[in-house]
Amino acid sequence: MLQDGYRQFKGRPWYVPSPLGERLMLPGKYVEELKTAPVDEVDFVATFFEMFEGRYTTMGSRSSLHPRTARNDLNHHMGRVLEPVKEEIQEAFDANVPASDDWQAVGVHHAMVEIVARVSSRMFGGTDLSRNKEWVDATINFALDGFVGAQAIKQYPNLVRPFVAKFIPSLGKIRDHHTTAQRVIVPVLRERQAKAAAGWIDNDGEAPADFLQWMLDNAEGEEQEESFIAQIQLKLSFAAIHTSAAAPTQLLYDLCAMPEYIQPLLDEIKEVRAELKDGHFDKRALGKLEKLDSIMKESQRFNPLLLVTFERLVTRPYTFSDGFTIPANTQIGVPTQAISMDPALYADPDTFDGFRFSKLKAAIKPGTNPAEMGRLAYASSNHESMAFGYGRHACPGRWFASNEIKMIMVYLLENYEFRLPGGKTGLANRPPSLNFETQYLPNPDAVIEFRRRRT
């Protein structure tokens, strides 16, 4: 439906029905004007609250603490963050995908969620969080219970929802997850405040380089309350874990269906590793994995987590420079997946070309067009590639997510062989994605067989 509408009304606004109500789809020319619109006129968070019934699931936040921390600290200290992340990846794989000389079936989506939960927790709060099973379980289940709870409460009229919510089990579990967050995070915050007062003498005078510490340092006013930071950390985990787990899961399905891409990726990894002094991948080395970045982006093009992005609630009439006006209380969005299948933007768009973007980069003379090189990157955000959103609310953690996924895939490729059950190949055998509302989710029930890579 989205692709049909995009082709029919290309360049013009058009309405599309959805389970969440009618949406106004906008072309890119209007997005450029909207990206700096006042938040009280073009509301990003309201759409999120609607999709996940934030009033009952607590998902979503209007706080600016975490986005500004990601922009100012996470991206700035990326190199320091990645070293402990690499260690956590190895230990998380050992726990969830044991290496064996024989083929072993693994529910890959579940395993990947567990792995990403630990890896993300290591970035968020060091081993205080990543090795705390109670915390890791709470971060995973907070999202699952929120999803189930949102769908359950939507079955009832708005008038009775406040009463019914008390009797929906998954919503009750969400309260338990917040209690866990307070129980885990608050003692860590107090311990860090005490160590900071002592000058971090047990850490060579340096504060921890993780997201929790940066939020603690950046917090202002009510943001400094321990309970506030604890609840923000829980909500951040929802945003980080299930989105970052979806991408490598989808890419694994693609590689199993099209195993001809595996050896070129291994060759690239080997080539880049050979250039490193100590053989260990860092931020700069990950940036050289052009083929891996390309196939990640191509996999995302075919299987974006969201079919529609840049979703906003326009709260009052909004008039563009060409005179077109969006009525008040209109839900808007951009048909991201339809754009990614536009033949005017992508040659032969219905064909999966894993190295599509690395070949486009290779055709650019070095140093002549850095902006275009950036537009072709997995983590880019532009009119042709809006999987991470666009404008002021584009995902501020997308560069970390890109590096995290690359490190996961490097570890997988170097240490495991993997295949669909029985060694089947071809896109016809690829586990299909599941379409739910505007979400496009990796198949949660598919099994992949793993064994230790033979040298």
N, C-alpha and C positions, 0 to 999 in steps of 0.2 A: 504493500500500500504506500509506504513512504517513497520507494523508488518510483512508483507510477506517478505519484503526485509531484515529485521533484522534476521528473521529465516533462510532465504536462504544464507545470506552472513555473518552469525554470526562470529565475530572475524576478519573480513576483511572489508576494506573500500568498499563502493558501492554508486553509484549515484542514485538520485531520482529526478524525475521532480517535479516542483512546479510552482504555478502562478507567483512566483518571479524569476523563472529561475532554472536551474539544481543545485542541492545541492549534495555535497559529504558527505555522512554519515560516521562517524568514530567510531571505537570501543574504549572502555575505555583506552586501553593500549597507544593509541596515545594522548589522552586527557591529560594524566599525563605529557607528554613531552611538550605539547602545552601551559599548564597553565602558564608557566613562560616565554613564547616566547616574544621577543620585540614587543611592540605595533605597531611599524611601519612595522612589518612583518606579524603579525597576529592581524588584526584590529577588535576590538569588536564594536566600535561605528559605523563603516561604514555599518555594517549589519542593525543596528537600523535605521540609516539614510535612507537606502534603503526601509525597510519595511514601514516606516511612512513618506517617502518623506520629510526628514528633511529640505531640502533646501527651501521648500515651507511652511511646517507646523511649522518649528522651533523646532520640537521635537528632542531630543537628545542633548548631550553636551559632549565635551571633557574635561571639567573642572574636576579637582580632588578635588575641595572644598567640595562638598557634600558627596562623598564617604569617604573621610578621616574624615569628621566631624561625619558621622554615626559610623565609626569604633572607633574613639577616644573618642567621647563624648556621643552619643546616647546610645550606649551599656554600657558605663561606668556608666551613670546616669539613667539607666533604672528604678530603684526603684522610683526616684523622679518624673519621667515622668508619671508613671502609675496612680498616685493618682488623678491628674486633669483629666486624660483620663477617669477614672471611672465616674466622675461627668458628663462629657460631654456625655458619652454613655446614661445615664439616660435621660438627657434633649433632646437628639437627638431622642431617641425612643418615648418620649412623643409627640414630634412634628410630627413624621412620621408614627408611629404605635400606635395610641391611644388605651389604654386598655379599653375594653368594656366587659360587661357580655354576650353579644351576639356575635356570629361569624360575623366577618367583613372581606370582601375580600380586599387584599392589593397586589398591584403590587410589589412583594418583591425585585426584582432586583433594581428597581428605588429607593425604600425606603432604601435599603442597601447602595446604592451609596451615597444618601443624608446623611445617618448616618455616614458612613466612612469618607466622606468629612469633616464633622464637627469634628469628633474625630481626624482625622489626622491633621487638621488645629490647633486643640488645642495643639498637640505635636509640630507642626511646629512653632507656634507663640503665644500660649496662647489665651486668649479670644479676644485679639486684632484681631485675624483672625477668630476664630471659631464662634464668634457672629456677624461677619460682613457678611451679606447676599450677598453683592456685590462680596466679595472675594470668598465665598463658591461657588456661582453660576459660577464665572469665572473659578475656578479650575475644576469644573465638565464639563463645556461646552468646555473648552480648549481641553480636551481629545476627546470629541464627535466630535467637529468640525475638529480636527486634523485627526481623523479616516475618516470622510466623505471626507474631502479635499484631503487626500492622495489617496483615491480610485478614486476621480474625476480626479485628475491630471494624474493618471496612464493611463487614457483612451486616452491620447494624445502622439504623438511622442516627444522624448526628445527635438528636435529642436524647437518646438513651445511652449513648456511648460512655459518658462519665460513670454511669451506674454499672454497665456491663463490664467495663474494663477491670473492675475488682475481681471478676470471676474468670478471667482469661488466664490460664496457667502461665503462658509464656511471658505475659506482662508482669506477673508476679516474680518470675525469675529475673527479670531486668532489675527489679529493686534489689535482689540478692547480689547481682553483679556489681551494682553501685556500692553495696556494702563491702564487698570484697575489695573494690578499688580503694575505698577509704582505709581498709585494714592493711593493705599492702603499701600504698603510696605514702600515706601520712608519716609512718615511721621512717621511711627513706628520706622524706623531706626534712624531718627534724634532725636526723643524723647528719645530713649534709649541712644544715644550718650550723650545727655545732662544730663540724669540721672546718667550715668556712671561717667561723669565729676564731678558730685556733690556727688559721693560716694554711690549712691543708698540709700540715707537716708530714702526714703519712702518705702524701701523694706528690712529693717533691715540690710542694708549694703551688700546685696547679689544681684547678677544679676539674671535675669529670667533663669530658667532651661528649655530652649526650643531650638529647632533646629535653629531658626533664630538668636538667641543670640550667639550660638556656632559658626555659620558661620561668624557672625560679628567679633567674637574674633579670629577666625582662618584665616580669609581672608588675603591674601598677594598680594602686587602689584595691578594689575588691578582688582583682585577679590574684592578689597575694595570699588570699585565704587558702588554707591547705585543702579544704573540701572542694574548692573550686578547681584547683590544679588537678586533684585526683579525678574528678568527673571529666575534665577536659582530656586527660590522658586516656581514659577509657574510650571516649568518643573518637579520639584520634586513632586508636587501635582499630576501630571499626573501619575507618576510612583507609587505613594502610593495608590491613591484612587481606581482606577479601578481594580488593582490587588488584593488589600485587600478586596474589596467588592465582588469579584468573589468567593472567598473561602467560606465565610459564606453563600452566596446564594446557592452555590452547596451543601453545607452540609445541609442546610434547606430542599432542594429538596430530599436529601437522607433520612433524618429523617422522612419526610412526607411519603415517599415511604416505609420506614422500621421503623415504630414507636416503634418496640420492643426495639430499642436502647435508647429511651428517658428515661425510668425509671432508668436503670443502670447509665446513666450519671447524673441524678438528685441525685441518691443515693451517687455517688462519690462526687459531689459538697457538699452535706450535710455533709458527713463524713469529708472532708477537712475543711469546714467552722467551724465545731465543735472543731477543733484543734486550731483555731485562737483565740488569746486573745480578740480581739475586733470584731471578726467575719467578718472583711474586707479582701478581697483578695489582696495580694501583690505579688511581683515577686516570692518569695519563694513558696507561696501557689499555684500560677498558675502552677509552676513546678511539683506539686504533682498530678495534674489532668491528670494522665496517660491515662485513657480511653478516655478522650476528645482529648488529643493530638493524640492518636492512630486513632480515627475515622476521625479527621481532615486529617491525613496523608493518610488514606485509601480512603477518598473522593477525595483527590488530586491525588492519584494514578489512579483512574478511570477517573477523569476529570481535568487533568492539564491545566493550562491556556495556555501553549505552548506545542505543540506536539514535537517540536524540540527546544533544548536549546544549549548552548555553540556555538551559531552561530558566525562565524567570517569570515572576508574576508582575505584570504592569498594573500598578495600583491606581493610576490616574491617567487620563488621556495623554498620549505621548505622540507628538508630531515631529516627523523627520524633515530634513532640509528640502525634500522634494514634494512636501505637502501631505504625504501619506500619514494617517493617524491611526494609532492602535487604541481601541476603546479601553476604558478603565476596566480593571479586574479581568484582564485577558492573560491566559497562560501562553507563553511563547517558547520557542525552541528552534534549534537548527537541526535538520535531518542529516546528521553526521555520516551515518552509514551510507545513505543514498549519495551524498557528495563523494564519498570514497569510491563509488562505482561509476562515476561520471567519465565517459570516454574522452571528453574534452580536457580532462585533467590527468587521466591515467590511460596510457595505451593498453588496449586489450584488457580492460578492467576485470572481466570475469575470469581471467586466467591467473592462477596463483603463480607469481614469479618471485621466489624468495629473495633473489638478489636484485630486484627491481631498483631499489633505492641506492644500493652500493654502485650499481652500474651508472646511474644518473650522476652520482658524485664523481665517479672516475672520469666522466666526460667533461668535468669542469677543470679547467687549467688551474693548478695549485696557486693559491694566493690571489686569484682574480675575482672570486665571488664568494666571500665567506658567508654572506647573508643567505645565499641560496643553499650552501652546504648545510647551514643550520636549519633551514626549512625542511631538509630531507631527513633530519635526525628523528629517531624514535620519540624523543621527549619534546619535539617541537610543538608549538601551538600557533596555528595560522588558519586562514580561511579554508585551505584545502585539507587541513588535518586538525580536527577539533576534538579528538578523543579525550584530551585532557582539559577541555574547555577552552575559554578564550577571554582575554581581557584581565581585569583586576582579580577575577575569581578563578582564573586558570589554576590548576592544581600546583601549589607552590612546592610540593615535594616530588614532582615528577622526575627531576634529575636524580634524586636518590633512588626512586623506584626503578629508573632505567639501569643504574649501576647495580642495584640489588638483583634485578632479574638477570643481568649479564653474568654476575658472579655465580648465581645459582645454575645458570645454563652451562657455564664453563666447567663447574664442578661435575655436573651431570654428564656432560659429553666426555670428559676426561676419565671418569671413574666408572661409568656404567654403559652397558649396551641395553637398548630398550626396544620393544616392539609391541605391536598389537597382538592379542592372544593368537597363538598358532602361527605367528609370523605373517599374518595378512597385511597387505598394503593397498594403497589406492584410496582416493577421496571417498569412494563409495562405502568404504569400511571405517572411515573416520567417525568417531563418536560425535553425533550431531549436537550443536548448541541448542539451548532451551530459551525460547522467547517468552519473557514474562513482563507485561506492561511495556515499558520502554527499555527494559534490561535484556541483555543477550548473554546468557550465562553458560559457562563451560559445563559439559555433561558431568553431573556429580557422581554418577554410578559406574562410569566406565573404568575398566581395568587395563593396566599396561603391565607387561612382563619385563622384569629387570634381571640382569646378572652382572657380575663384576666384569669390567672391560678387560679383554684379553690383549696383552701386548705382543 
